[in-house]
Amino acid sequence: MLQTEQARTSVQVRADAVLAAVSARLAVGGPVDAALLEEHTQRDERWPASVRVELPDGGVVTAGPATGGSDVAGSAGTADGLAVRVVASRSALLAADVQLVVLVVGLAAGAVAAGSAVGLVQGRRLVRPLEDLAERAERLGSGQVPTTPPPSGVEEVDSVAQALVRSARELQARLAAERQFASDASHQLRTPLTALSMRLEEVLATTTEPAVAAEARVALEQVERLAGVVDDLLHRPRVTSRAAGEPLELAAVLAQQHAEWAPAYARARRQLVLEHGGPGAGSSDGVRVLASAGPLAQALATLLENSLVHGGGTTRVRVRHGEWVVVEVSDGGPGVPPELGTRVFERSVSGADSTGLGLPLARDLVVAEGGRLELLRERPATFAVFLRAAG
């Protein structure tokens, strides 16, 4: 549209100019020929035009290329019959339009390219500090304290990096305090445990009552196991899984737990049965697992104690073995409340008036040995300890 208006203005200006030139030539009696008109056909190089002059005496003079009826025209005339018509070619107008469109498209493409380049540079400027921040966060997750990073030039990223360093230092300080507390508590527990162990050994050596001797022997084993747990808390590094371990005879641990808990079940007029064989099951004799005796015994003791306190009927311990060794503990009680489900492994979650720490700690102990502790069924309550079988 803009090009059309410019073309109309151009041809009208030329028509007026031709009229003035022809009028001047006629005034002095000079000839009006194509040479006079030719300069006006190319006056505007963008739109070459044809010129037609009708003289007062009826003569016609033309110059320039032939044009069609749909082209852009301009005209001028006088009262004595002098008429001038200037016509610009539509094809030249279209060519100018195409040039304008190409120019606009080129400018737009250049703007897009420039914007993309700026965006790419800015993106790299933002991505590099974020990648460094992610690497520092990963190091924090592995227990390392990241150093203070150099300024990245992005205020928000620098703020997050500094907050991450502060959090890492606070976590390190808290972990150090917890380790110191565990070390102090373990050291303080050693003295009374040693005294209790010596007292039980004295009772076992001096008593003549078989029942007292049996109870003293069981109590001594419990104290020794508790002392082993204290040593583990003090010395053993905390890991999420055991990379390697000495094979453990599962039957010995199960027999020890049965001997320890059977009297308590008998006093509650219930039975604790260690099953051997049966469909999908097998004897625990000769079955070896990759686990430590102390943590495994403590986890099983938690399951047996929960069954004794919260369950009912006969508590059965079944062993299934293959690639994994599975120890199932079930009873005939009311089971786990539906509103709890697997939340029984969350800390401070309990279906009875208790701390809710037993099962979470038992699961942590089993996981630390490279196994799993799962709730297989809610009713009847069936818990399963999955352990890696030793080759």
C-alpha positions, 0 to 999 in steps of 0.5 A: 500500500505504501509503495502504491501511494509513492508511485501515484505521487511520483507519476503525478509529479512527473505529469505536472513537470511534463505539462510545464515543459511542453507548455514552455516549448509551445510558448516559444514556438518550439517542437514537442517531440519524444526527446523532450518527453524521454527524460521524464520517463526515467525520472524516478528509477524505481518506477519507469513510466510512459508519457503521452501528450495530446497537443492542442492541434490534435497531435499526439506525442509519446515516449517510454515503454507501453503500459496496461490499463491497470497501471498507476497513472497521473494526468494534467492538462490546460484549458486550450486542449493540452493534456498529459498522461504519465503511466507507471508499470505495475510490474515495477511496482510489484518488484519494489514491493518484493524488495521491501518484503525481502528487506523486512524479512531480512531485518526480522531474520537478523533480529531473530538471529541476534536474539538467539545469539544473545539468548545462547550467551545468556543461557550459557552464563546461567547454566555454568553456575547452575551446573557448578551448584548442582555438583556442590549439592551432590558433594554435600549429599556424599558428606563433603563440605563444599568450599565457597564458590567464586562469584558467578555474576548471577546474584540469585545463584550466588545466594543459593551457593552461599546458603548451601555452604552455610547449610553444609557447615551447620550439618557438619557441626551437627553431625560432629556433635551427634558423633561425639554424643554417641561416643560419649554415651557408648563409653558411659554405657560400657562401665555398667554393662561390664559390671552387670556382665561380671555380676551375672557371671558370678551368679552363674558360677555360684548358683545351684538352681538350674532355673536361676542358672538358665535365666542368668545365662540368657541375661548374660547373652543379652548383655553381651549382645547389648555390649556388641551393639554399643561397640558397633555404634562407637566403632563401626562406620555407618553405611547404607549397605555392606560391601562384604561380610563374613557368612553368618549361620542363620540357625544359630541366631534363630535358636538364640532368639527362640531360647531367649523369647520362649520363656516370655511367650510361655508366661503369656500362655502363648507359643513361639514356634520355629518352623522347618520345612513345608511348602516354599520353605526349608530348614534354616540348618546350613543356611548362611547369610551376609549379615552381622549377628548383633544387628540381625538378632536385634531386628528379630528381637524387635519383631518378636517383642512386637508380636508378644506385646501387640499380637496374639495366638501362636507366633511362627518364624519361617525361613525361605531361602534361595537367592535371598533368605527370607525370615518371616515372623507372623502371629494370629493377632488382630494385625496392623491397623489399616490406617497405619499400613506401611507407616509402621516403619515411620518414626513416632508412628505407633498403633499402641501406647509406645514410642514407635521407634522399634520397627524404624530402628529394626529396618535401619539395622537390616538395611545397614546389613544390605537387606530389607524389612517389609510388612508382607501382610497386615492381617494376620501381621506378617513381617519379613526380613530379606537377607543376602544369601552367602554362596 
